[in-house]
Amino acid sequence: MQTQQDYGMLAASVRLDEVSRLYKRGGNSDLLAVDRVSLEVFPAEFCSVLGPSGCGKSTLLMMIAGLYPTSSGRVFINDTLVNGPYTELGIVFQRDVLLDWRTVLDNVLLPIEVKGLSKARYRERALELLNMVGLGEFAGAYPEQLSGGMRQRVAICRALVHDPPLLLMDEPFGALDALTREKLNLDLMRLTTESNKTMIFVTHSIDEAVLMSDRIVIMSPRPGKVTQVLEVDLPKPRTLETRADPHFHALVHKIREAFHSMGII
């Protein structure tokens, strides 16, 4: 019988019903970050959330993970109400948050320890993931010996090591140089395609969202609302050459026009 701790779990579905988040700051300074967002993300879908700084993208992700409570509305993962931290997912933050005193391999295995699972059982998977992103020879290295892009690849492996059906990523490549970012875009597309994950990916980059996504959720300035959901019907598998496709440019232009109409561009 398959359990949630087995490899190869089915991809997750996510549903948000009229979700809002109000930050109480006292007096008249309360801040409405997210306003009545309804959205469905389908199993094995790569869904990007695109919007200006401060529009509540990261807050939305934290509510999906159960790390922030909703002020109103409900979040469901696989039809289960999220009412606290949801453990059967992987999450990658803007910063890699690696532990400097642990080796690369031990950083990847950290979720296994936290969950009380067998490190011996998952060690082979951790090494396999590191090899997939070109870091197999750095398993015994420490974070201070790695570049920023390498550290972020370790963080991605850590999020995937327990084979979660759902992966949340909060602008994981925002601080990287353009070449490293392109390499990690390709790595991530390959990893998610091969592992059949459901992905919710927060980004500021229009090009990145179009290249990687099945659908793109466009959010308004704060308080963040969903203004448009765009299907990305570019053929797969995609490569960097996909950016030369006229339809790619048409989709980028359509999104820029949407932001222009909101006064953002």
C-alpha positions in Angstrom: 0.0 0.0 0.0 1.4 3.4 -1.0 1.9 6.0 1.7 2.8 9.7 1.6 6.3 8.7 2.6 6.8 6.6 -0.5 8.5 7.8 -3.6 6.4 8.6 -6.6 3.4 10.2 -4.9 0.7 11.5 -7.2 0.9 15.2 -8.1 -1.1 17.5 -5.8 -4.0 19.8 -6.6 -4.3 23.2 -4.9 -7.5 25.3 -4.5 -7.9 28.8 -3.0 -11.4 30.0 -2.2 -11.7 33.8 -1.7 -8.4 33.9 0.3 -7.4 37.2 1.9 -4.6 38.2 4.3 -4.8 41.3 6.5 -1.7 42.3 8.5 -2.9 43.9 11.8 -0.6 46.8 12.6 -2.8 48.8 15.0 -4.8 51.9 14.5 -5.6 52.8 10.9 -2.4 51.2 9.5 -3.7 47.7 9.0 -2.4 46.3 5.6 -4.5 44.2 3.3 -1.9 42.2 1.4 -4.0 39.7 -0.5 -7.7 40.3 -1.4 -10.2 37.5 -2.1 -8.0 35.4 -4.4 -9.6 32.3 -5.9 -7.5 30.0 -7.9 -7.1 26.3 -8.8 -3.8 24.7 -9.6 -4.1 21.3 -11.3 -2.0 18.2 -10.6 1.4 18.2 -12.4 0.9 21.8 -13.5 3.6 24.4 -13.5 1.8 27.6 -12.4 3.7 30.9 -12.1 2.5 33.8 -10.1 3.6 37.1 -11.6 3.1 40.6 -10.2 4.8 43.8 -9.0 6.8 44.0 -5.7 4.6 44.1 -2.7 1.5 42.6 -4.4 1.2 39.7 -2.0 2.8 36.9 -4.1 5.0 35.6 -1.3 2.2 36.0 1.2 0.0 33.9 -1.0 2.6 31.2 -1.1 3.0 31.2 2.7 -0.8 30.7 3.1 -0.7 27.8 0.7 2.0 26.2 2.8 0.0 26.9 6.0 2.9 29.0 7.4 0.6 32.1 7.4 -3.1 31.8 8.4 -5.7 33.3 6.1 -7.6 36.2 7.4 -10.6 35.0 5.4 -11.2 32.3 2.8 -9.8 28.7 2.7 -6.9 26.8 1.1 -7.2 23.2 0.1 -4.5 20.8 -1.0 -5.9 17.5 -2.4 -9.3 18.6 -1.0 -7.8 18.7 2.5 -8.2 22.0 4.3 -4.9 23.6 5.2 -5.2 24.9 8.8 -1.5 24.7 9.8 1.9 24.0 8.4 1.5 21.5 5.5 4.4 19.0 5.6 3.9 17.1 2.3 5.4 19.8 0.1 8.8 21.3 -0.7 9.5 25.0 -0.5 12.4 27.1 -1.8 12.8 30.6 -0.6 14.5 33.7 -2.1 17.5 32.9 0.0 18.9 29.4 0.1 18.9 29.3 4.0 21.5 26.5 4.0 23.0 25.6 7.4 26.7 26.6 7.2 27.9 23.8 9.6 26.4 21.0 7.6 27.8 19.6 4.4 25.9 19.8 1.1 24.6 16.3 1.5 23.6 16.8 5.1 21.7 20.0 4.1 19.8 18.1 1.5 18.9 15.4 4.0 17.7 17.9 6.6 14.0 17.4 5.8 14.4 13.7 6.2 15.8 14.2 9.7 13.0 16.6 10.6 10.4 14.1 9.4 12.0 11.3 11.3 12.6 9.2 8.2 15.5 6.9 7.5 18.6 8.9 6.3 20.1 5.7 5.0 17.1 5.1 2.8 17.1 8.7 1.4 20.8 9.1 1.0 20.9 7.6 -2.5 18.1 9.8 -3.6 19.9 12.9 -2.2 23.0 12.0 -4.2 21.0 11.3 -7.3 19.4 14.8 -7.1 22.8 16.4 -6.5 24.1 14.6 -9.6 21.2 15.7 -11.6 22.0 19.4 -10.9 25.8 18.9 -11.4 26.8 19.0 -7.8 27.6 15.3 -7.1 31.2 16.0 -6.5 30.3 18.7 -3.9 28.3 16.4 -1.6 31.0 16.7 1.1 31.6 20.5 0.7 30.2 23.2 2.9 28.0 26.1 1.8 30.7 28.7 2.1 32.6 26.8 -0.6 29.8 27.2 -3.1 28.7 30.0 -5.4 25.2 31.5 -5.1 23.9 29.5 -7.9 25.3 26.3 -6.5 23.8 27.0 -3.1 20.4 27.5 -4.7 20.6 24.2 -6.5 21.3 22.6 -3.1 18.2 24.3 -1.8 16.1 22.9 -4.7 17.5 19.4 -4.0 16.6 19.7 -0.3 13.0 20.7 -1.3 12.7 17.6 -3.5 14.5 15.0 -1.5 11.4 13.6 0.2 9.6 13.5 -3.2 6.8 15.9 -2.3 3.9 16.1 -4.7 3.8 19.9 -4.5 6.7 22.3 -4.8 6.5 26.0 -3.9 9.2 28.4 -5.0 9.4 32.1 -3.9 11.6 34.0 -6.4 14.4 31.5 -5.9 16.6 32.9 -8.7 16.0 36.6 -8.2 19.5 37.3 -6.7 21.4 35.3 -9.3 23.3 36.5 -12.4 21.6 36.1 -15.8 23.6 33.1 -16.9 23.2 31.2 -13.7 19.5 31.9 -13.7 19.1 30.5 -17.2 21.0 27.3 -16.2 18.7 26.9 -13.2 15.6 27.5 -15.3 16.7 24.5 -17.4 17.5 22.4 -14.4 14.2 23.1 -12.8 12.2 22.4 -15.9 14.0 19.1 -16.3 13.5 18.1 -12.7 9.9 18.9 -12.5 9.1 17.3 -15.9 10.8 14.1 -14.9 9.3 14.0 -11.4 5.7 15.0 -12.3 5.4 17.7 -9.6 2.8 20.3 -9.1 4.7 23.6 -9.1 3.7 27.1 -7.9 6.5 29.5 -8.8 6.6 33.1 -7.8 8.7 35.4 -10.0 9.1 39.0 -11.2 10.4 37.9 -14.6 7.9 37.8 -17.4 10.3 35.9 -19.7 11.0 33.3 -17.0 7.3 32.8 -16.4 6.5 32.3 -20.1 9.4 29.9 -20.6 8.6 27.6 -17.7 4.9 27.7 -17.1 1.7 25.9 -18.1 -0.3 28.8 -16.8 0.5 32.3 -15.5 -1.4 34.0 -12.8 -1.2 37.8 -13.0 -1.7 39.8 -9.9 -2.5 43.5 -9.3 -0.6 45.9 -7.1 -1.5 45.7 -3.4 -3.9 44.5 -2.3 -3.1 41.6 -4.6 -5.9 40.3 -6.6 -5.9 37.9 -9.6 -6.5 40.0 -12.7 -5.8 37.4 -15.4 -4.9 33.8 -15.8 -3.0 33.1 -19.0 -2.5 29.7 -20.7 1.0 29.1 -22.0 0.5 26.7 -25.0 4.1 26.6 -26.2 5.2 23.1 -27.1 7.3 21.0 -24.8 10.1 20.2 -24.0 11.2 23.8 -23.9 14.7 25.1 -24.2 16.4 28.5 -24.3 15.7 28.5 -28.1 11.9 28.6 -27.2 12.4 32.3 -26.6 12.9 32.7 -30.4 9.4 31.4 -31.1 7.1 34.2 -32.3 4.4 32.9 -30.0 6.7 33.3 -27.0 7.2 37.0 -27.9 3.4 37.4 -28.3 2.8 36.0 -24.8 5.4 38.3 -23.3 3.9 41.2 -25.1 0.4 40.3 -23.8 1.6 40.2 -20.2 3.5 43.5 -20.6 0.3 45.1 -21.9 -1.6 43.7 -18.9 0.9 45.4 -16.5 0.9 48.6 -18.6 -2.9 48.7 -18.3 -2.5 48.6 -14.5 0.0 51.5 -14.6 2.9 49.2 -13.5 5.0 49.5 -16.7 
